[in-house]
Amino acid sequence: MKLLTRFELAAKNKTELHVLLRQSFNELAKSNPDTHQRRNALASIENIQQEIGSRVPVKPQARILKRYFYST
């Protein structure tokens, strides 16, 4: 499996990231221990999860600001 970097993942939308996460997990499950395929799959999964986590949802923030400014 090819290692997916944060740079590559930054250009993907959330749906594409979830597809890549599933594919990477499947590759991990098929890989043999102590192989570069397994290490790449594990690193890719970590990178994808970090990229998904770094995406800030827009709507919840808008509700928080609205509640803060208009509740008084």
C-alpha positions in Angstrom: 0.0 0.0 0.0 1.1 3.5 -0.8 1.6 5.8 2.2 -1.0 8.6 2.2 0.5 11.9 3.5 -1.3 14.8 5.2 -0.5 16.9 2.2 -2.3 14.6 -0.2 -5.2 14.2 2.3 -5.7 17.9 2.7 -7.1 18.1 -0.9 -9.8 15.4 -0.2 -13.3 16.1 1.1 -14.7 14.3 4.1 -16.4 11.6 2.1 -13.2 10.8 0.2 -11.3 10.6 3.5 -13.8 8.1 4.9 -13.5 6.0 1.8 -9.7 6.1 2.1 -9.9 5.2 5.8 -12.0 2.1 5.0 -9.6 1.1 2.2 -6.6 1.5 4.5 -8.2 -0.5 7.2 -8.9 -3.3 4.8 -5.3 -3.2 3.6 -4.2 -3.4 7.2 -6.4 -6.4 7.8 -4.9 -8.2 4.8 -1.3 -7.4 5.5 1.3 -9.6 7.1 3.0 -8.5 10.4 6.3 -6.6 10.0 5.9 -5.6 6.4 6.1 -2.2 4.8 2.5 -2.6 3.6 1.4 -2.9 7.2 3.5 0.0 8.3 2.1 2.2 5.4 -1.5 1.2 6.2 -1.1 2.1 9.9 0.6 5.4 9.1 -2.0 6.2 6.5 -4.9 5.4 9.0 -3.2 7.7 11.5 -2.8 10.5 8.9 -6.4 10.1 7.7 -7.8 10.2 11.3 -5.7 13.3 12.0 -7.0 15.0 8.9 -10.6 14.2 9.6 -10.1 15.5 13.2 -8.6 18.7 12.0 -11.7 19.7 9.9 -13.8 22.1 11.9 -17.5 21.9 11.5 -19.0 25.2 10.5 -22.6 24.9 11.7 -22.0 24.1 15.4 -19.8 27.2 15.7 -22.4 29.4 14.2 -25.0 28.2 16.7 -22.6 28.8 19.6 -21.9 32.4 18.4 -25.6 33.0 17.8 -26.5 31.8 21.3 -23.7 33.8 22.9 -24.4 37.1 21.1 -28.2 37.0 21.1 -29.0 35.4 24.5 -28.4 38.6 26.4 
